[in-house]
């Protein structure tokens, strides 16, 4: 990259703070003329409505204006729980002086990365290529043909921290555009050509086998923090993020191979996380990540996608180890979502922020005196249990942790273990009630299809494993919501909804995660409508997202055309959309007896096989797909009346099987005709001798039917 175009910034992945503490994103902003964001639904975009910057949402109006006026585009991408996004707004986007430069020289576009991951993916890749790092807010200058020529993240208004001032960046970009246009156009074309070349999918690679799953365990060992759990680079090991697919892989393959160390790595990580400050010890639910090695100091925002995945990891840890602590954490996460993150329609909200009253973490932290005032006679127990001190562990305050044992607290306070448990229960309820009286962090109450699909899956799986009807009801309500309020009449999905408005085209992750959730819900309550919807969505994804090599693009072929279509199976904070879509195809193929579809899943996996072999720990969802495809997952058909106790016991046993490497189909006598239309492989599977019967098959080859006793 030429120095002419390098205005580099440090990647600032510093979590989130918000500037408002109520659900109205316009609260606290001085009223004045509104810009073009006024009709948007994203709380993040609405927070910028009164900026003096003439912001546009991404769309034809802004893009055409750039062409008509021959102006470059300034693209700013962020999200509601992004601290430095709000800092840059306060410092620069609310400045009349800076806004004038932006409005005079550029067409300014503001994007919520959670609503438009396609735009974010392309231009974050460009920023990383131009500067060597990335983060949010993402700041990109591009030509009217959408080719980037300067990229960065947060810019202060004036030069400081070793970073250029935003006013200087604006002047530099404008100067390049008016004075060195040919160089700018050449640079933008070069960046996009490089991105297209690196994103070009390789041909059929080597299909991963089970040996790779064991090899991948070694990569996890190399990056494991044996002292505090989690993964990273020694000696600092910080910041730390939950690695949900990696933890799931450790639990499943470790258990299957008898590798006790692999299971222990996952167990250690999950124990340390749940006892640290990254976990909300009063309400349940995890913050996005920890800034320190010990999991003590989080960035306090809670993301739906993290908690959906972590609920499942803790559920599987309980199944793998039998430790009831993991079940407790799973239940607390799901109960938190039901209590605080569920809309009246049954959808799940996106995020709660880190700030309240302008201070990071103020809602969550405690002083020793506050704890004593709330807990009263039980203060001594609470102080010991939650690790509270006069000095605190976060800027003079205390983030509550739970790193001791009931026995240790009993010895310290001269109470019995039973008395300690009762005191902690009382204090937790009192502290939660007292905290509820505080000003709450901002709730980002938009509903995203993909994140809802992840949480749908968590509730569906937990409902049958834990035999909890409340969770099944939540899953059913959410599925009904997704199939009505988030779906068009042609079967396609909307990406986002807030209030009563659903809009924007959905992406592969939306179809993949919702389909997966529907498949799990079908296997939980065996209602055929969920399976019908899942098959329909998979067919839509195959028609509009599939690549020539059997993998998937992240965007559809019948929606807005961007400069390129991404197809990257690497893990981020979300599971790989490609990996999940391929797994969905394999599951449906097994259910339908469609060997071609199962073969397509293998071909899609092989298309990314070379990268997976080189860096297995970066592709956790592909490892889970490899595990499924190489474990000879059976198709299990249970034929018999649902109210028969023998059928119920058989279904319950299969539903609670771990790892869940199988597909389950229930055939209610008298409904075979409707079922066979959807699942041709169900044909001929009937009760033997008038008794409930189970059929166990492998890619259409069935063992002798087994009559249930």
C-alpha positions in Angstrom: 0.0 0.0 0.0 1.4 3.4 -1.0 2.1 5.9 1.8 0.0 8.3 -0.2 -3.1 6.3 0.9 -2.0 4.9 4.3 -3.6 6.8 7.1 -3.5 4.0 9.5 -5.3 3.7 12.8 -5.1 1.1 15.6 -7.8 -1.5 15.7 -10.0 -0.6 18.5 -12.0 -3.6 19.5 -12.8 -2.1 22.9 -16.4 -3.2 23.4 -19.3 -0.9 24.0 -20.6 2.0 25.9 -23.8 3.9 24.9 -24.8 7.5 25.4 -28.4 6.8 26.2 -29.9 4.6 28.9 -33.5 4.2 27.6 -35.1 2.4 24.8 -35.7 5.6 22.8 -32.5 6.0 20.8 -33.2 9.7 20.3 -33.4 10.4 24.0 -30.8 12.8 25.2 -30.0 14.2 21.7 -30.8 17.9 21.2 -33.6 18.3 18.7 -32.9 20.0 15.4 -33.1 19.3 11.7 -33.1 15.6 11.0 -31.0 14.0 8.3 -31.9 11.1 6.0 -31.7 8.5 8.8 -35.0 9.6 10.3 -37.0 6.7 8.7 -34.7 3.9 9.7 -35.5 1.4 12.4 -32.0 0.6 13.7 -31.4 2.2 17.1 -27.8 2.8 16.1 -28.8 4.7 13.0 -31.5 6.7 14.9 -28.9 7.9 17.4 -27.4 9.9 14.5 -30.6 11.5 13.2 -29.8 14.9 14.7 -26.1 15.0 13.8 -25.2 18.0 11.6 -23.7 15.4 9.3 -26.0 14.9 6.3 -26.1 11.1 6.9 -27.8 8.8 4.4 -28.6 5.1 5.0 -27.0 2.8 2.4 -29.3 2.8 -0.6 -29.9 4.0 -4.1 -30.5 7.6 -3.2 -27.1 8.1 -1.6 -25.2 6.0 -4.1 -26.8 7.8 -7.1 -26.0 11.2 -5.4 -22.3 10.3 -5.3 -22.3 9.6 -9.0 -24.4 12.6 -9.9 -22.3 15.0 -7.9 -19.0 13.2 -8.6 -18.2 13.0 -4.9 -16.5 10.2 -3.0 -18.4 8.4 -0.3 -17.5 8.4 3.4 -18.8 5.2 4.9 -19.1 4.9 8.7 -20.0 1.5 10.0 -20.8 0.7 13.7 -23.3 -0.8 16.0 -25.3 0.2 19.1 -23.0 -1.4 21.6 -19.8 0.1 20.2 -18.0 2.4 22.7 -15.7 4.1 20.2 -18.5 4.5 17.7 -20.3 6.8 20.2 -17.0 8.5 21.1 -16.5 9.4 17.5 -20.0 10.7 17.2 -19.7 13.0 20.2 -16.3 14.2 19.2 -16.7 14.6 15.4 -20.1 13.8 14.0 -21.8 16.3 16.4 -19.2 19.0 15.5 -20.6 21.7 13.2 -17.1 22.4 11.9 -16.2 18.8 11.0 -19.8 18.1 9.7 -19.4 21.0 7.2 -16.2 19.4 5.8 -18.0 16.1 5.5 -21.1 17.5 3.9 -19.2 19.7 1.4 -16.8 17.1 0.2 -18.5 13.7 0.6 -21.7 11.8 0.5 -21.9 10.4 4.0 -23.4 7.0 4.6 -24.0 5.4 8.0 -24.5 1.6 8.3 -25.4 -0.6 11.3 -23.1 -3.6 10.8 -25.7 -5.9 12.5 -28.3 -5.0 9.9 -25.9 -5.1 7.0 -23.1 -7.7 7.6 -22.6 -7.9 3.8 -21.3 -4.3 3.6 -19.4 -4.7 6.8 -17.6 -7.9 5.6 -16.4 -6.4 2.3 -15.1 -3.1 3.6 -13.7 -4.5 6.8 -11.6 -6.8 4.6 -10.5 -3.7 2.7 -9.6 -1.8 5.8 -7.6 -4.8 7.1 -5.8 -5.0 3.8 -5.1 -1.3 3.7 -4.0 -0.8 7.4 -3.2 -4.2 8.7 -5.9 -4.0 11.4 -9.6 -3.4 11.7 -12.4 -2.5 14.2 -15.4 -0.4 14.8 -16.2 2.4 14.1 -15.1 1.5 10.6 -14.3 4.6 8.5 -13.9 4.1 4.7 -13.4 6.6 1.9 -14.5 5.2 -1.5 -15.2 6.2 -5.0 -18.7 6.5 -6.4 -18.1 3.1 -7.9 -17.7 1.8 -4.3 -14.0 1.1 -4.5 -12.2 2.0 -1.2 -9.0 4.1 -1.2 -8.6 5.1 2.5 -9.7 3.0 5.4 -9.4 3.2 9.2 -11.4 2.9 12.4 -11.7 5.5 15.1 -10.2 8.9 14.4 -10.1 11.6 17.1 -11.2 15.1 15.9 -7.6 16.4 16.2 -4.4 14.4 16.1 -3.6 12.6 19.3 -2.9 9.1 20.7 -0.5 8.8 17.7 -3.5 8.9 15.4 -4.3 11.5 12.7 -7.1 13.9 13.5 -10.3 13.3 11.6 -10.2 16.9 10.2 -6.8 16.1 8.7 -8.1 12.8 7.3 -11.0 14.5 5.6 -8.7 17.1 4.1 -6.3 14.5 2.9 -9.1 12.4 1.3 -10.5 15.4 -0.4 -7.1 16.5 -1.6 -6.5 13.1 -3.2 -9.9 13.1 -4.9 -9.5 16.6 -6.5 -5.7 16.5 -7.1 -4.8 12.9 -7.8 -7.9 11.3 -9.1 -6.2 8.8 -11.4 -4.1 7.5 -8.5 -7.2 7.3 -6.3 -9.2 5.3 -8.9 -6.2 3.0 -9.5 -5.8 2.4 -5.8 -9.5 1.6 -5.3 -9.4 -0.9 -8.2 -6.3 -2.5 -6.8 -7.8 -3.0 -3.4 -11.0 -4.6 -4.8 -9.1 -6.8 -7.2 -7.0 -8.1 -4.4 -10.1 -8.8 -2.3 -11.7 -10.6 -5.1 -8.6 -12.7 -5.7 -8.3 -13.7 -2.1 -12.0 -14.5 -1.9 -12.0 -16.6 -5.0 -13.0 -20.1 -3.9 -10.6 -22.9 -4.6 -11.7 -25.9 -6.4 -12.5 -29.2 -4.7 -10.0 -29.8 -2.0 -9.3 -32.7 0.3 -12.3 -33.9 2.2 -11.5 -33.8 5.9 -11.6 -37.1 7.8 -11.9 -37.9 11.5 -8.1 -37.8 12.0 -8.3 -34.0 11.5 -10.6 -33.7 14.5 -7.9 -35.1 16.7 -5.3 -32.9 15.1 -7.4 -29.9 15.9 -7.4 -30.7 19.6 -3.7 -30.2 19.5 -4.1 -26.6 18.2 -6.4 -25.9 21.1 -3.9 -27.3 23.6 -1.2 -24.9 22.1 -3.4 -21.9 22.7 -4.9 -22.9 26.1 -4.5 -20.9 29.2 -4.1 -23.7 31.8 -4.3 -21.2 34.7 -7.5 -19.4 33.9 -9.0 -21.3 31.0 -9.8 -19.8 27.6 -7.6 -19.5 24.6 -5.1 -16.9 23.3 -1.5 -16.0 23.0 0.8 -16.5 26.0 1.8 -14.9 28.2 -0.9 -12.2 28.2 -3.9 -14.3 27.1 -6.1 -11.2 26.9 -8.5 -10.0 25.8 -10.5 -13.2 26.0 -13.6 -14.1 24.0 -15.8 -17.2 24.3 -14.8 -19.7 21.7 -18.1 -21.5 21.5 -17.6 -23.8 18.6 -14.1 -24.7 19.8 -15.4 -25.6 23.2 -18.2 -27.7 21.7 -15.6 -29.5 19.6 -13.4 -30.2 22.6 -16.4 -31.6 24.5 -17.7 -33.8 21.7 -14.4 -35.1 20.2 -12.7 -35.3 23.5 -15.5 -37.5 24.9 -15.7 -39.6 21.7 -12.0 -40.3 21.7 -11.5 -40.6 25.5 -9.3 -37.6 25.5 -9.8 -36.4 29.1 -7.5 -33.4 28.6 -9.7 -32.0 25.8 -12.8 -32.3 28.0 -10.9 -30.8 30.9 -9.9 -27.8 28.8 -13.5 -27.0 28.0 -14.6 -27.7 31.6 -11.9 -25.4 33.0 -12.8 -22.6 30.6 -16.5 -22.9 31.3 -16.0 -23.0 35.1 -13.7 -19.9 35.1 -16.0 -17.9 32.8 -19.1 -18.6 34.9 -17.4 -17.7 38.1 -15.8 -14.5 36.7 -17.1 -11.0 36.1 -17.9 -11.7 32.5 -20.9 -13.6 33.8 -23.7 -11.6 35.4 -23.8 -13.2 38.9 -27.2 -11.7 39.7 -29.3 -11.9 36.5 -27.5 -14.5 34.4 -26.1 -14.0 30.9 -22.6 -13.3 29.6 -21.0 -10.1 28.6 -19.3 -10.0 25.2 -15.7 -10.6 26.3 -13.2 -10.0 29.1 -10.4 -7.5 28.8 -8.2 -9.4 31.3 -6.8 -12.9 31.5 -8.9 -13.8 34.6 -12.3 -13.2 33.1 -12.9 -10.5 35.8 -13.4 -7.3 33.9 -15.8 -7.5 30.9 -17.0 -5.0 28.4 -20.4 -5.1 30.0 -22.7 -5.3 26.9 -24.6 -8.5 26.5 -25.1 -9.8 23.0 -27.9 -12.3 22.1 -25.7 -14.3 19.8 -23.1 -14.9 22.6 -25.7 -16.1 25.1 -27.5 -18.3 22.6 -24.3 -20.2 21.9 -23.1 -20.3 25.5 -26.4 -21.7 26.7 -25.9 -24.6 24.4 -22.2 -25.1 25.3 -23.1 -25.3 29.0 -25.9 -27.7 28.2 -23.5 -29.9 26.3 -21.0 -29.6 29.2 -23.6 -30.9 31.6 -24.4 -33.8 29.2 -20.7 -34.5 28.9 -19.6 -34.3 32.5 -22.8 -34.6 34.6 -21.7 -31.5 36.6 -24.9 -29.8 37.7 -23.2 -26.4 37.8 -23.2 -26.3 34.0 -26.9 -27.1 33.9 -27.5 -24.3 36.3 -25.7 -21.8 34.1 -27.5 -22.9 31.0 -30.8 -22.4 32.8 -29.8 -19.0 34.1 -28.9 -17.8 30.7 -32.2 -18.9 29.2 -34.2 -17.5 32.0 -32.4 -14.2 31.6 -33.3 -14.1 27.9 -37.0 -14.9 28.7 -37.1 -12.2 31.4 -35.2 -9.4 29.8 -34.6 -10.0 26.1 -38.0 -11.3 24.7 -40.4 -9.1 22.8 -44.2 -9.4 23.2 -44.3 -11.0 19.8 -41.9 -13.8 20.9 -38.8 -12.4 19.1 -35.5 -11.9 20.9 -33.9 -8.5 21.2 -30.3 -8.0 20.1 -28.2 -6.3 22.8 -28.0 -4.5 26.1 -25.3 -1.9 26.4 -22.5 -1.3 28.8 -23.2 2.3 29.9 -25.7 3.8 32.1 -25.7 7.5 33.2 -22.7 7.9 31.0 -20.4 5.5 32.9 -19.2 2.1 31.7 -20.5 -0.7 33.9 -22.2 1.6 36.4 -25.4 -0.5 36.3 -23.4 -3.6 37.2 -20.8 -2.6 39.8 -21.0 -2.3 43.6 -19.2 -0.7 46.5 -18.7 -2.6 49.7 -21.0 -0.2 51.5 -23.8 -0.7 49.0 -23.5 -4.5 49.4 -23.7 -4.1 53.2 -26.8 -1.9 53.0 -28.6 -4.3 50.7 -27.6 -7.6 52.3 -27.9 -6.6 56.0 -27.3 -9.6 58.3 -26.1 -11.7 55.4 -23.4 -9.1 54.3 -20.5 -11.1 55.6 -21.5 -14.1 53.5 -22.2 -12.0 50.4 -18.8 -10.1 50.8 -16.9 -13.4 50.9 -18.9 -15.1 48.1 -18.8 -12.2 45.6 -15.2 -11.3 46.4 -16.1 -7.7 47.4 -13.4 -5.5 48.9 -13.1 -1.9 50.0 -10.7 -1.1 47.1 -12.7 -3.0 44.5 -11.5 -4.7 41.3 -12.6 -2.2 38.7 -11.9 1.5 39.0 -12.6 1.6 42.7 -15.8 -0.5 42.4 -16.5 -4.2 42.6 -17.5 -6.4 39.7 -19.2 -9.4 41.4 -17.5 -12.8 41.0 -18.1 -16.2 42.6 -14.7 -17.8 42.8 -14.9 -19.3 46.2 -16.8 -22.3 47.6 -19.7 -22.7 50.0 -17.4 -24.6 52.3 -14.8 -21.8 52.3 -17.4 -19.2 53.0 -18.8 -21.3 55.8 -15.4 -21.6 57.5 -14.8 -17.9 57.2 -18.2 -16.9 58.5 -18.7 -19.7 61.1 -22.0 -20.7 59.5 -23.0 -24.1 58.2 -22.9 -24.8 54.4 -26.6 -24.9 54.3 -26.9 -21.5 56.0 -24.4 -20.1 53.5 -26.4 -21.4 50.6 -29.5 -19.9 52.0 -27.8 -16.5 52.7 -26.4 -16.3 49.2 -29.8 -17.1 47.7 -31.4 -14.3 49.8 -28.6 -11.8 48.9 -28.8 -12.5 45.2 -32.5 -11.8 45.1 -32.1 -8.6 47.2 -29.1 -7.4 45.1 -31.0 -8.1 41.8 -34.0 -6.2 43.1 -31.9 -3.3 44.2 -30.1 -3.2 40.9 -33.4 -3.1 39.0 -34.0 0.3 40.6 -31.0 1.8 38.8 -31.1 3.4 35.4 -30.7 0.5 32.9 -28.3 0.4 30.0 -29.7 1.0 26.5 -31.6 -2.0 25.0 -31.1 -2.4 21.3 -34.6 -3.8 20.7 -34.2 -4.6 17.0 -34.8 -8.3 16.2 -32.5 -10.0 13.8 -33.5 -13.3 12.0 -30.1 -15.0 12.3 -29.6 -14.2 16.0 -33.1 -15.3 16.7 -32.4 -18.6 14.9 -29.5 -19.2 17.2 -31.6 -18.6 20.3 -34.5 -20.7 18.9 -32.0 -23.6 18.7 -30.9 -23.1 22.3 -34.4 -23.1 23.7 -35.4 -26.1 21.5 -32.4 -28.2 22.5 -32.7 -27.3 26.2 -36.4 -28.0 26.2 -36.0 -31.7 25.5 -32.6 -32.3 27.3 -33.8 -30.5 30.5 -37.5 -31.5 30.0 -38.5 -27.9 30.6 -41.9 -27.0 29.0 -41.3 -23.2 29.4 -38.3 -23.5 27.1 -40.3 -25.4 24.5 -43.1 -22.7 24.6 -40.5 -20.0 24.1 -39.1 -21.9 21.1 -42.5 -22.5 19.6 -43.5 -18.8 20.0 -40.2 -17.7 18.4 -40.6 -20.0 15.5 -44.1 -18.8 14.9 -42.9 -15.2 15.0 -40.1 -15.9 12.5 -42.4 -17.6 10.1 -44.9 -14.8 10.1 -43.4 -11.5 11.1 -40.0 -12.2 9.6 -41.0 -13.9 6.4 -42.4 -12.7 3.1 -45.2 -14.4 1.2 -42.6 -15.8 -1.3 -40.9 -17.7 1.5 -37.9 -15.3 1.8 -36.8 -13.9 5.1 -36.5 -10.3 6.3 -33.2 -9.5 8.0 -34.5 -7.1 10.8 -37.6 -6.0 12.6 -38.2 -3.2 15.1 -41.7 -2.4 16.3 -44.1 -3.5 13.6 -41.7 -2.9 10.7 -39.7 -5.8 9.1 -37.4 -5.0 6.3 -34.0 -5.6 4.5 -33.2 -8.8 2.6 -31.8 -11.6 4.7 -28.4 -13.2 4.3 -27.1 -16.7 4.3 -26.6 -16.6 8.1 -30.4 -15.8 8.5 -31.5 -18.7 6.4 -28.9 -21.1 7.9 -29.5 -20.3 11.6 -33.3 -20.1 11.3 -33.3 -23.4 9.4 -31.1 -25.0 12.0 -33.4 -23.8 14.8 -36.4 -25.1 13.0 -34.8 -28.5 12.6 -34.0 -28.7 16.3 -37.5 -27.6 17.2 -39.0 -30.3 15.0 -36.8 -32.9 16.8 -38.1 -31.4 20.1 -41.8 -31.3 19.5 -42.1 -33.3 16.3 -44.6 -30.8 14.8 -44.3 -31.3 11.0 -44.8 -27.6 10.2 -41.4 -26.7 11.5 -39.8 -29.4 9.3 -41.7 -28.2 6.3 -40.5 -24.7 6.9 -36.9 -25.8 7.4 -36.9 -27.8 4.1 -38.4 -24.8 2.3 -35.7 -22.5 3.6 -32.9 -24.9 2.8 -34.3 -25.1 -0.7 -34.3 -21.3 -0.9 -30.7 -21.1 0.3 -29.6 -23.8 -2.2 -31.2 -21.9 -5.0 -30.0 -18.4 -4.3 -26.8 -18.7 -2.3 -25.0 -21.8 -3.5 -21.6 -21.6 -5.3 -20.5 -23.7 -8.2 -18.3 -25.7 -5.9 -21.1 -26.7 -3.5 -20.4 -24.1 -0.8 -22.4 -20.9 -0.3 -22.1 -17.1 -0.7 -23.1 -14.9 2.2 -25.5 -12.9 -0.1 -28.2 -14.0 -2.5 -28.2 -13.8 -6.2 -31.6 -12.0 -6.3 -30.8 -9.1 -4.0 -28.7 -5.9 -4.2 -25.5 -6.3 -6.1 -22.4 -5.2 -4.2 -18.8 -5.1 -5.6 -18.3 -8.7 -4.6 -20.0 -11.7 -3.0 -18.2 -13.1 0.1 -17.8 -16.8 0.7 -15.8 -17.3 3.9 -16.3 -20.1 6.3 -13.9 -18.8 9.0 -15.4 -18.4 12.5 -16.2 -15.0 14.0 -18.3 -14.3 17.0 -21.0 -16.1 15.1 -20.8 -19.7 13.8 -19.8 -20.1 10.2 -22.9 -19.5 8.1 -21.5 -21.8 5.5 -20.8 -24.6 8.0 -24.3 -24.4 9.4 -25.9 -24.3 5.9 -23.9 -27.4 4.9 -24.9 -29.2 8.1 -28.5 -28.3 7.5 -28.3 -29.8 4.1 -26.8 -33.0 5.4 -29.5 -33.4 8.1 -32.3 -32.8 5.6 -30.6 -35.1 3.1 -30.6 -37.9 5.6 -34.2 -37.3 6.6 -35.3 -37.3 3.0 -33.1 -40.2 1.9 -31.5 -37.8 -0.7 -27.9 -39.1 -1.2 -27.2 -36.3 -3.7 -27.9 -33.7 -1.0 -25.6 -35.4 1.4 -23.0 -35.5 -1.3 -23.4 -31.8 -1.8 -22.7 -31.2 1.9 -19.5 -33.3 1.6 -18.5 -31.3 -1.6 -19.1 -28.0 0.2 -16.9 -29.2 3.1 -14.2 -30.3 0.6 -14.3 -26.9 -1.1 -12.8 -25.5 2.1 -10.8 -28.5 3.1 -7.4 -27.1 2.3 -7.9 -24.1 4.6 -9.4 -26.3 7.3 -6.4 -28.6 7.2 -4.0 -25.6 7.5 -5.8 -23.8 10.3 -8.4 -26.2 11.9 -8.9 -24.0 15.0 -10.2 -21.1 12.9 -13.0 -23.2 11.4 -14.9 -24.6 14.4 -18.2 -25.0 12.6 -16.5 -27.0 9.8 -15.0 -29.2 12.4 -18.5 -29.9 13.9 -19.7 -30.6 10.3 -16.8 -33.0 9.8 -17.6 -34.7 13.1 -21.2 -35.1 12.0 -20.5 -36.4 8.4 -17.8 -38.8 9.5 -19.7 -40.3 12.5 -22.1 -42.3 10.4 -25.1 -40.4 11.8 -28.2 -42.7 11.8 -31.6 -41.8 10.6 -33.9 -42.9 13.4 -37.6 -43.4 12.6 -40.0 -44.0 15.5 -43.4 -45.3 14.3 -46.3 -45.3 16.8 -48.9 -43.1 18.5 -47.4 -40.2 20.3 -49.4 -40.8 23.5 -48.0 -44.4 23.8 -45.7 -44.5 26.8 -43.3 -46.8 24.9 -43.1 -44.2 22.1 -42.6 -41.4 24.5 -39.8 -43.1 26.3 -38.1 -44.0 23.0 -38.4 -40.5 21.7 -37.1 -39.0 24.9 -34.1 -41.2 24.8 -33.2 -40.2 21.3 -33.9 -36.5 21.9 -31.5 -36.4 24.9 -28.8 -38.3 23.1 -25.4 -36.6 23.2 -23.6 -35.8 21.0 -26.7 -35.2 18.8 -25.2 -37.0 15.8 -28.4 -38.4 14.3 -31.7 -37.3 12.7 -35.0 -38.2 14.3 -38.3 -38.6 12.5 -41.6 -39.6 14.2 -44.3 -41.3 12.1 -47.7 -41.0 13.6 -49.9 -43.9 12.2 -52.4 -42.4 9.8 -50.2 -39.5 8.7 -47.8 -41.4 6.5 -49.1 -40.0 3.3 -48.4 -36.4 4.3 -45.0 -37.3 5.7 -43.9 -39.2 2.7 -44.5 -36.2 0.5 -41.9 -34.3 2.5 -39.6 -37.2 3.5 -39.7 -39.9 0.8 -37.5 -42.2 2.8 -40.3 -42.6 5.4 -42.2 -44.7 2.9 -42.8 -48.3 4.1 -41.8 -47.7 7.7 -44.8 -49.0 9.5 -45.5 -50.6 12.9 -44.6 -54.3 13.1 -47.4 -56.5 14.4 -49.4 -53.5 15.3 -46.7 -52.5 17.9 -44.6 -49.3 18.0 -41.4 -49.8 16.0 -38.1 -48.1 15.5 -36.1 -48.2 12.3 -32.4 -47.4 12.4 -30.9 -46.6 9.0 -27.6 -45.2 7.5 -28.0 -43.2 4.3 -31.0 -45.3 3.4 -29.7 -48.7 4.4 -31.8 -49.9 7.3 -31.3 -52.5 10.0 -34.1 -54.9 10.9 -37.0 -53.0 12.6 -37.1 -53.1 16.4 -40.4 -53.5 18.1 -40.7 -51.4 21.3 -41.4 -53.2 24.5 
